[in-house]
Amino acid sequence: QVRLVESGGGLVQSGGSLRLSCAAPRLITSTFLDSVMGWYRQAPGKERELVASISRGGTTDYADFVRGRFTISRNGSRKIMFLQMNDLKAEDTAVYYCHFQGRESGWGQGTQVTVSS
């Protein structure tokens, strides 16, 4: 199981921005990059849903409800994945989880994002 450490959640007003981070401190860079990684979120009473993903080659993909507002990226040398969230809306309120899928997999512990309207 890959250990992932998330940070960056918090409370923000509608229209504001946050950046989430997901670090994989125990991986070497090549293993970190030889993976598909993603951000998921789960709101109260709802199922976990995929927000954004980044492939081994760096191709990114987004759910329609965040496309144009959120940006996923990762830094191989620092072994960190980011989710830049702009123009946040109340409906973005959820616990956000990062996920790693390589030879092994893992989930972050989750970070709360609360957007006040």
N, CA, C and O of each residue as an XYZ file, in Angstrom:
468
protein
N       0.853     -1.184      0.000
C       0.000      0.000      0.000
C       0.897      1.246      0.000
O       1.810      1.378      0.815
N       0.612      2.135     -0.923
C       1.378      3.377     -1.035
C       0.853      4.388     -0.027
O      -0.353      4.613      0.075
N       1.771      4.993      0.716
C       1.363      6.020      1.684
C       1.308      7.376      0.999
O       2.279      7.814      0.381
N       0.164      8.031      1.116
C      -0.052      9.349      0.536
C      -0.456     10.308      1.652
O      -1.254      9.958      2.521
N       0.093     11.509      1.625
C      -0.181     12.509      2.653
C      -0.761     13.752      1.990
O      -0.107     14.402      1.174
N      -1.981     14.067      2.349
C      -2.674     15.210      1.764
C      -2.589     16.440      2.656
O      -2.452     16.339      3.875
N      -2.672     17.606      2.016
C      -2.769     18.859      2.746
C      -3.434     19.900      1.851
O      -3.564     19.709      0.642
N      -3.850     21.001      2.467
C      -4.318     22.127      1.691
C      -5.802     22.422      1.735
O      -6.242     23.426      1.176
N      -6.584     21.580      2.381
C      -8.005     21.875      2.467
C      -8.280     23.038      3.395
O      -7.374     23.579      4.029
N      -9.551     23.415      3.463
C      -9.925     24.499      4.360
C     -11.258     25.091      4.005
O     -12.031     24.526      3.231
N     -11.517     26.260      4.597
C     -12.768     26.984      4.382
C     -12.487     28.178      3.494
O     -11.555     28.943      3.742
N     -13.298     28.335      2.456
C     -13.108     29.439      1.521
C     -14.471     29.941      1.072
O     -15.445     29.189      1.053
N     -14.531     31.208      0.715
C     -15.780     31.756      0.212
C     -15.991     31.373     -1.245
O     -15.042     31.086     -1.974
N     -17.230     31.375     -1.646
C     -17.561     31.098     -3.036
C     -16.785     32.040     -3.951
O     -16.703     33.243     -3.703
N     -16.213     31.465     -5.019
C     -15.391     32.246     -5.928
C     -13.913     32.232     -5.589
O     -13.083     32.695     -6.371
N     -13.592     31.703     -4.432
C     -12.207     31.660     -3.980
C     -11.433     30.486     -4.551
O     -11.937     29.729     -5.380
N     -10.189     30.351     -4.084
C      -9.298     29.321     -4.591
C      -8.621     28.573     -3.440
O      -8.419     29.112     -2.352
N      -8.283     27.324     -3.719
C      -7.486     26.509     -2.815
C      -6.583     25.626     -3.658
O      -6.897     25.321     -4.808
N      -5.459     25.216     -3.080
C      -4.613     24.239     -3.741
C      -4.385     23.068     -2.799
O      -3.898     23.234     -1.680
N      -4.743     21.888     -3.270
C      -4.525     20.666     -2.509
C      -3.214     20.020     -2.944
O      -2.821     20.096     -4.108
N      -2.550     19.384     -1.987
C      -1.311     18.668     -2.273
C      -1.429     17.224     -1.814
O      -2.124     16.916     -0.846
N      -0.745     16.358     -2.518
C      -0.733     14.935     -2.178
C       0.702     14.450     -2.356
O       1.186     14.335     -3.482
N       1.365     14.172     -1.269
C       2.761     13.771     -1.305
C       2.905     12.265     -1.119
O       2.140     11.632     -0.392
N       3.907     11.712     -1.796
C       4.220     10.283     -1.675
C       5.674     10.158     -1.253
O       6.531      9.817     -2.068
N       5.957     10.429      0.004
C       7.339     10.582      0.451
C       8.196      9.320      0.369
O       9.424      9.406      0.335
N       7.567      8.172      0.337
C       8.360      6.937      0.373
C       8.635      6.351     -1.003
O       9.315      5.333     -1.132
N       8.102      7.000     -2.022
C       8.315      6.501     -3.375
C       9.539      7.166     -3.989
O       9.886      8.295     -3.643
N      10.187      6.454     -4.905
C      11.212      7.101     -5.716
C      10.527      7.748     -6.917
O       9.410      7.378     -7.279
N      11.200      8.709     -7.526
C      10.575      9.486     -8.593
C      10.048      8.622     -9.726
O       8.936      8.845    -10.205
N      10.821      7.649    -10.157
C      10.394      6.825    -11.295
C       9.122      6.051    -10.969
O       8.249      5.908    -11.824
N       9.013      5.562     -9.766
C       7.801      4.851     -9.360
C       6.632      5.814     -9.262
O       5.517      5.494     -9.673
N       6.890      6.988     -8.718
C       5.842      8.001     -8.597
C       5.251      8.344     -9.969
O       4.034      8.446    -10.125
N       6.127      8.517    -10.953
C       5.648      8.923    -12.273
C       5.075      7.759    -13.077
O       4.284      7.979    -13.994
N       5.457      6.536    -12.754
C       4.941      5.361    -13.459
C       3.598      4.949    -12.858
O       3.442      3.847    -12.330
N       2.645      5.855    -12.952
C       1.374      5.633    -12.273
C       0.295      6.506    -12.895
O       0.565      7.455    -13.631
N      -0.915      6.148    -12.573
C      -2.053      7.021    -12.827
C      -2.493      7.546    -11.466
O      -2.703      6.774    -10.531
N      -2.627      8.842    -11.368
C      -3.039      9.429    -10.099
C      -4.291     10.257    -10.310
O      -4.563     10.734    -11.411
N      -5.037     10.416     -9.251
C      -6.271     11.174     -9.393
C      -6.729     11.785     -8.084
O      -6.256     11.439     -7.001
N      -7.651     12.691     -8.223
C      -8.343     13.306     -7.094
C      -9.813     12.890     -7.151
O     -10.450     12.946     -8.203
N     -10.327     12.481     -6.017
C     -11.729     12.129     -5.871
C     -12.315     13.004     -4.766
O     -11.586     13.609     -3.981
N     -13.636     13.060     -4.722
C     -14.279     13.769     -3.628
C     -15.543     13.032     -3.219
O     -16.162     12.307     -3.998
N     -15.893     13.255     -1.958
C     -17.111     12.645     -1.427
C     -17.820     13.653     -0.543
O     -17.299     14.085      0.485
N     -19.012     14.013     -0.965
C     -19.846     14.925     -0.187
C     -20.753     14.103      0.735
O     -21.009     12.932      0.455
N     -21.237     14.694      1.821
C     -22.111     13.959      2.747
C     -23.302     13.350      2.045
O     -24.013     14.032      1.308
N     -23.519     12.076      2.270
C     -24.672     11.395      1.689
C     -24.512     11.014      0.232
O     -25.442     10.491     -0.383
N     -23.328     11.274     -0.331
C     -23.109     10.960     -1.748
C     -21.951      9.979     -1.904
O     -21.146      9.792     -0.992
N     -21.887      9.364     -3.066
C     -20.802      8.437     -3.348
C     -19.534      9.216     -3.733
O     -19.592     10.370     -4.160
N     -18.404      8.550     -3.568
C     -17.149      9.149     -3.979
C     -17.134      9.252     -5.507
O     -17.533      8.323     -6.209
N     -16.663     10.407     -6.010
C     -16.636     10.617     -7.455
C     -15.272     11.133     -7.891
O     -14.576     11.825     -7.147
N     -14.914     10.776     -9.118
C     -13.640     11.212     -9.689
C     -13.735     12.677    -10.098
O     -14.691     13.096    -10.750
N     -12.728     13.442     -9.704
C     -12.676     14.862    -10.041
C     -11.715     15.100    -11.203
O     -12.059     15.772    -12.175
N     -10.511     14.545    -11.097
C      -9.490     14.764    -12.122
C      -8.468     13.643    -12.041
O      -8.292     13.023    -10.992
N      -7.792     13.388    -13.162
C      -6.771     12.356    -13.193
C      -5.614     12.795    -14.079
O      -5.752     13.666    -14.938
N      -4.466     12.160    -13.841
C      -3.288     12.423    -14.650
C      -2.620     11.084    -14.946
O      -2.396     10.271    -14.049
N      -2.311     10.876    -16.211
C      -1.798      9.581    -16.648
C      -0.276      9.532    -16.546
O       0.375     10.513    -16.188
N       0.269      8.368    -16.869
C       1.725      8.194    -16.869
C       2.416      9.193    -17.794
O       3.503      9.687    -17.498
N       1.777      9.472    -18.893
C       2.356     10.399    -19.861
C       2.050     11.855    -19.577
O       2.475     12.749    -20.309
N       1.307     12.082    -18.503
C       0.977     13.457    -18.141
C      -0.326     13.979    -18.711
O      -0.668     15.147    -18.527
N      -1.052     13.116    -19.401
C      -2.355     13.542    -19.928
C      -3.335     13.713    -18.770
O      -3.422     12.866    -17.881
N      -4.058     14.804    -18.800
C      -5.014     15.099    -17.734
C      -6.451     14.959    -18.234
O      -6.740     15.106    -19.421
N      -7.322     14.674    -17.298
C      -8.732     14.557    -17.620
C      -9.528     15.071    -16.431
O      -9.102     14.958    -15.282
N     -10.696     15.639    -16.731
C     -11.493     16.287    -15.695
C     -12.951     15.892    -15.802
O     -13.470     15.635    -16.889
N     -13.596     15.850    -14.655
C     -15.045     15.716    -14.659
C     -15.638     17.007    -15.204
O     -15.070     18.087    -15.034
N     -16.771     16.883    -15.851
C     -17.398     18.060    -16.456
C     -17.672     19.153    -15.431
O     -17.596     20.339    -15.751
N     -17.991     18.760    -14.201
C     -18.388     19.767    -13.219
C     -17.212     20.596    -12.690
O     -17.434     21.558    -11.955
N     -15.957     20.245    -13.047
C     -14.814     21.050    -12.621
C     -13.967     21.539    -13.797
O     -13.055     22.344    -13.610
N     -14.261     21.062    -14.992
C     -13.428     21.415    -16.142
C     -13.433     22.932    -16.330
O     -14.481     23.578    -16.325
N     -12.240     23.471    -16.494
C     -12.098     24.911    -16.655
C     -11.875     25.645    -15.352
O     -11.496     26.816    -15.359
N     -12.102     24.978    -14.232
C     -11.908     25.618    -12.923
C     -10.777     24.967    -12.130
O     -10.066     25.647    -11.390
N     -10.612     23.662    -12.282
C      -9.605     22.920    -11.535
C      -8.482     22.491    -12.466
O      -8.706     22.253    -13.653
N      -7.262     22.392    -11.919
C      -6.113     21.932    -12.682
C      -5.327     20.916    -11.855
O      -4.927     21.191    -10.723
N      -5.116     19.752    -12.434
C      -4.314     18.717    -11.783
C      -2.909     18.755    -12.364
O      -2.727     18.968    -13.563
N      -1.911     18.544    -11.500
C      -0.532     18.508    -11.964
C       0.285     17.700    -10.973
O      -0.181     17.391     -9.877
N       1.513     17.357    -11.365
C       2.386     16.683    -10.413
C       3.836     17.005    -10.713
O       4.220     17.277    -11.850
N       4.623     16.964     -9.660
C       6.048     17.255     -9.727
C       6.790     15.980     -9.348
O       6.754     15.547     -8.197
N       7.473     15.376    -10.344
C       8.126     14.100    -10.099
C       9.283     14.187     -9.127
O       9.470     13.296     -8.298
N      10.056     15.249     -9.219
C      11.233     15.355     -8.350
C      10.825     15.557     -6.891
O      11.531     15.130     -5.977
N       9.675     16.214     -6.679
C       9.187     16.416     -5.308
C       8.199     15.336     -4.894
O       7.820     15.234     -3.727
N       7.790     14.533     -5.870
C       6.824     13.455     -5.610
C       5.558     13.986     -4.975
O       5.072     13.460     -3.974
N       5.039     15.033     -5.575
C       3.816     15.654     -5.082
C       2.856     15.864     -6.246
O       3.267     16.243     -7.342
N       1.593     15.616     -6.000
C       0.534     15.914     -6.949
C      -0.288     17.069     -6.376
O      -0.468     17.180     -5.163
N      -0.780     17.924     -7.270
C      -1.540     19.089     -6.850
C      -2.922     19.097     -7.502
O      -3.145     18.498     -8.554
N      -3.827     19.790     -6.846
C      -5.105     20.126     -7.447
C      -5.351     21.603     -7.158
O      -5.667     21.981     -6.030
N      -5.203     22.428     -8.183
C      -5.493     23.840     -8.063
C      -6.982     24.033     -8.338
O      -7.477     23.673     -9.406
N      -7.678     24.596     -7.381
C      -9.125     24.764     -7.496
C      -9.450     26.244     -7.477
O      -9.213     26.930     -6.483
N      -9.992     26.730     -8.578
C     -10.367     28.135     -8.703
C     -11.880     28.256     -8.864
O     -12.569     27.293     -9.203
N     -12.373     29.459     -8.611
C     -13.805     29.726     -8.758
C     -14.638     28.668     -8.035
O     -15.570     28.095     -8.600
N     -14.287     28.428     -6.798
C     -14.974     27.395     -6.034
C     -16.429     27.750     -5.779
O     -16.785     28.915     -5.607
N     -17.260     26.717     -5.761
C     -18.691     26.871     -5.556
C     -19.113     26.062     -4.330
O     -18.401     25.156     -3.897
N     -20.253     26.394     -3.791
C     -20.743     25.683     -2.611
C     -20.838     24.182     -2.870
O     -20.582     23.378     -1.973
N     -21.203     23.808     -4.080
C     -21.341     22.391     -4.409
C     -20.011     21.656     -4.513
O     -19.996     20.436     -4.680
N     -18.898     22.370     -4.419
C     -17.585     21.719     -4.377
C     -17.231     21.257     -2.962
O     -16.218     20.586     -2.762
N     -18.055     21.612     -1.993
C     -17.812     21.199     -0.611
C     -17.825     19.681     -0.506
O     -18.798     19.031     -0.888
N     -16.743     19.124      0.014
C     -16.600     17.672      0.113
C     -15.269     17.356      0.795
O     -14.444     18.239      1.029
N     -15.086     16.089      1.103
C     -13.766     15.597      1.483
C     -13.074     15.143      0.202
O     -13.631     14.362     -0.569
N     -11.875     15.629     -0.018
C     -11.130     15.319     -1.230
C     -10.039     14.294     -0.906
O      -9.312     14.426      0.079
N      -9.944     13.285     -1.751
C      -8.978     12.201     -1.576
C      -8.086     12.088     -2.815
O      -8.565     12.204     -3.943
N      -6.809     11.865     -2.600
C      -5.947     11.544     -3.729
C      -5.770     10.030     -3.806
O      -5.892      9.315     -2.812
N      -5.482      9.575     -5.005
C      -5.343      8.142     -5.257
C      -4.152      7.899     -6.154
O      -3.889      8.657     -7.088
N      -3.430      6.823     -5.855
C      -2.263      6.408     -6.632
C      -2.502      5.001     -7.145
O      -2.908      4.122     -6.386
N      -2.254      4.782     -8.426
C      -2.362      3.445     -8.999
C      -1.145      3.166     -9.868
O      -1.038      3.645    -10.996
N      -0.230      2.378     -9.312
C       0.912      1.895    -10.057
C       0.965      0.399     -9.862
O      -0.066     -0.265     -9.973
N       2.146     -0.165     -9.573
C       2.214     -1.573     -9.201
C       1.496     -1.791     -7.879
O       0.921     -2.854     -7.642
N       1.532     -0.794     -7.032
C       0.756     -0.768     -5.804
C      -0.193      0.421     -5.877
O      -0.074      1.289     -6.741
N      -1.124      0.432     -4.958
C      -2.094      1.527     -4.944
C      -2.206      2.101     -3.548
O      -1.700      1.531     -2.581
N      -2.869      3.223     -3.458
C      -3.074      3.823     -2.146
C      -3.990      5.015     -2.225
O      -4.185      5.601     -3.289
N      -4.554      5.370     -1.077
C      -5.421      6.540     -0.943
C      -4.829      7.480      0.107
O      -4.210      7.047      1.079
N      -5.038      8.764     -0.116
C      -4.719      9.728      0.914
C      -5.748      9.676      2.022
O      -6.773      9.003      1.913
N      -5.458     10.398      3.091
C      -6.329     10.353      4.271
C      -7.569     11.222      4.108
O      -8.504     11.120      4.901
N      -7.585     12.066      3.097
C      -8.722     12.953      2.872
C      -8.491     14.313      3.499
O      -7.911     14.423      4.579
N      -8.950     15.349      2.810
C      -8.864     16.709      3.337
C     -10.182     17.420      3.046
O     -10.711     17.347      1.937
N     -10.701     18.106      4.058
C     -12.001     18.747      3.941
C     -11.882     20.078      3.207
O     -11.038     20.914      3.530
N     -12.738     20.251      2.224
C     -12.876     21.530      1.531
C     -14.305     22.012      1.764
O     -15.265     21.316      1.432
N     -14.437     23.193      2.330
C     -15.746     23.769      2.591
C     -15.831     25.124      1.911
O     -15.008     26.006      2.154
N     -16.829     25.278      1.061
C     -17.031     26.527      0.330
C     -18.311     27.174      0.830
O     -19.393     26.601      0.708
N     -18.187     28.355      1.386
C     -19.365     29.057      1.899
C     -19.950     29.952      0.802
O     -19.228     30.596      0.040
N     -21.263     29.964      0.755
C     -21.928     30.761     -0.297
C     -22.277     32.150      0.204
O     -22.838     32.952     -0.542
